[in-house]
């Protein structure tokens, strides 16, 4: 189903490029529904939508770009790009829906945005922007512990019960458990903390 604003817009011969992606300011916090939609490149500026209208900052104020993904069980992954500015809160750009779920259409737009942003910054600010990806070691360790616990509860225990009772309903529990554990195991592999070159964006971080 088509959604208004969920596609990149550019006209031949013009520098302004707009992408229908949700944005927010700040490093964290929980949001039930995102409402600010629209981010883009315009000459020497990065601009985005706010409740008060569009605002913009020059590329020269960008100090870092950080990529990561989030995993939603039985839904898939969506990407997050955090753009750091000198002396100002970061801009968070997401490929998810307004409610934080993966969206195939927005993922295509998100990949276009990442390619254009990285290409522009690499050309105009060589060596001046730090490019990093992944999540903290502490979060990785927490997820790994969670995977062990969930593997025991949702895979190992049902296997034992299946062997002892022959109850076939345990097969469904095992199936769901394997899918859950495998999905988050893949997320851990993708989000190991590291740096990268702007012309070599890690493909696993582009959903």
Beta strands, then each sheet from edge to edge (+ up, - down):
strand 1: 9-10
strand 2: 17-25
strand 3: 37-42
strand 4: 45-50
strand 5: 53-58
strand 6: 62-72
strand 7: 76-85
strand 8: 88-94
strand 9: 130-133
strand 10: 194-195
sheet 1: 1+ 2- 3+ 4- 5+
sheet 2: 1+ 2- 8+ 7- 6+ 9+ 10-
end
